[in-house]
Amino acid sequence: MKTLKITLLLAISIFTLSTANAQKLGSFGSSIEKKIGFVKKKVPYTDVVSYLGYAAPNTEDEVKNGKKFYYIYVWVPAVAPELGLRMMSPAKNVKAKNPIKGKTFDANADAKDYFDTYITLERSDILTKEKIKDAASASWTVLARNDDSGEMPKQPSGRKYNSLLRYKSKKGDPLKALTRGLYRVGFTTFKKGEVKGTFVAQIGSPVKLPGVVMAKTIDELLAQMN
């Protein structure tokens, strides 16, 4: 009986530790790899901007193909050779340097809800700050998308349902180039249904891009830029 109790306590301890470690977000590696000894490791992005938010049901920005999509708008001030985007939910106790916080994050920071993240990186045809106010009529091009990434931490369910993508600028295709301009992060869930829970979204670049701004709405984006 004593042996059984010890085994059960050990199993509970291992489960607790694995759950606690599951949501630790490590450095954001770029597509550039460097060989260290016999192992290849991704070189971390030089510049990473973090956004902490909370997605509430029935507050979606758009419904596409039956899925409820939410958007975070991003101003990228210069040409970049590559952009990385990753999202993790939930975002409780996430450590991020100088994160931008959505208005409803702090009030819901301890919420246990989370969702199976599905992300898109999209670029608009708006290339100057002066045109951002016209974002409602902008045209958007999806550059890349991702559902589940094996590189991301597991969710509390034990499944790797968090998302990560890396996108390199396409030469010779103006619509797919990483120019200066207005971008947005689109997110939803893989399955149709409500999106609910805290999340952290990060944009990374292999070069310094001073002035990258992320916000839930265009008005908030303009306010930050001013």
Secondary structure, 3 states (H helix, E strand, C coil): CHHHHHHHHHHHHHHHHHHHHHCCCCCCEEEEEEEECCEEEEEECCEEEEEEEEECCCCCCEEECCEEEEEEEEEECCCCCEEEEEEECCCCCCCCCCCEECCCHHHHCCCCCCCCEEEEEEEECCCCHHHHHHHHHCCEEEEEEECCCCCCCCCCCCCCCCEEEEEECCCCCHHHCCCCEEEEEEEEECCCCCCCEEEEEEEEECCCCCCCEEECCHHHHHHHHC
